[in-house]
Amino acid sequence: MTPIVMGLRRGWIEIRHTFTTPIDLWAYLFPTVLLLGTVFFMRNSTVPGTSFSLGARTLPSVFGMGLVLGGLMTTAQQLIVDREDGTLLRAKAVPDGMRSYLTGKVVLVGGMTLVGFLLQLVPGLFLVDGLSIDAGGWLTLLWLVPLGFLATLPLGAAIGSLFDDPRNMALVTLPLFGAIAISGIFYPITGFPGWLQGLAQVFPLYWLGLGMRSVFLPDALAAVEIGQSWRHLETFGVLTVWALIGMVLAPVLLRRMARRESGSAVAARRERALSRVGR
């Protein structure tokens, strides 16, 4: 258990550091201000076929999007940066260091995602009307959030293990933004063509947005969803499949990445980074 305990401590220390680092504070505040501003300007628009605020419908969807961005993109970024600066190599050199390192990253990403969620939730409740949560909503959160992390964190680790240059993150962010556009986060997916609806339902982003809407929105709003239902069983099933895929791929790719880490590889990446700065 010692590596796990050390990883928990490491993750907690890194979370505390994010509150004192300007770049990390900006990473908390900028997306929050941007998303809340979008919701604010949408508050007077209505969901098609209803009198319910489109801004109020969008806010829970954004909570689901935050889980995906945290679990997938933040995890991948952390791994890529730590490979470039040698942090991963130092972890590999310590007995059980990789297990401690990965535990710390899970704690860090989970903590940062939770902070971002609270920063969006608290002011968001004052910006829009109509959000509420009952006992059933709390029970849904108890399985949706952990399952959401299981469906995205391993995938983020697997993606991060494939790249050793932070500039390659564009290969991840561009498809992810495309998935956001078609997943019903900012507008009901039922307004899209059928083939686009089918494509969106392949990815966990749509299901996490749907699950969060089922937690915070009245049941009457399920009428504008596919099948006129919150589809909890399908949400659980799709997210479980993605969790299994990630848990199969991530250990294989992480072991492959760890085997390839060496002092010469870190030095080569550092030289490439310095050459880019010199230009």
Disulfide bonds with the S-S distance in Angstrom:
none
